[in-house]
Amino acid sequence: MDAAIVLSALNALLLVGLLFFYGRIAVKSRAALSYGLVVFALFLLAQNLLTVFSYASMAPLFGEATVPYLCTMAALQLVALLALLRFTV
C-alpha cells in the first residue's frame, strides 16, 4: 500500500507543476482551453490528494489482493502525467 501512496503523492506533485504552467499560459493567452486545463488539473489534483488520504487512512480495509491494481493505476497515471508535463514544457 505504501507504493500506491507514494505514486499518488508523486502524481499530486506533478499536477502542481502542471497547474503552474497551465496557469501561466492561461494568464498570458486568456484562451478558454488554457482555463479548461487549469480546471482539469485542479480536479485531478483533488482526486489524487483524496486518494493519498484514503489509502493512508483506510489501508487496513483494503485487501492485499487489491494493492497491485492500485499501484498499477497510480503508475499508469504517473506515466501519463509525465508525458503531459513533457509536452507542456
HELIX and SHEET records of a PDB file:
HELIX    1   1 ASP A    2  SER A   29  1                                  28    
HELIX    2   2 ALA A   32  SER A   57  1                                  26    
HELIX    3   3 ALA A   59  LEU A   61  5                                   3    
HELIX    4   4 GLU A   64  THR A   66  5                                   3    
HELIX    5   5 VAL A   67  THR A   88  1                                  22    
END                                                                             
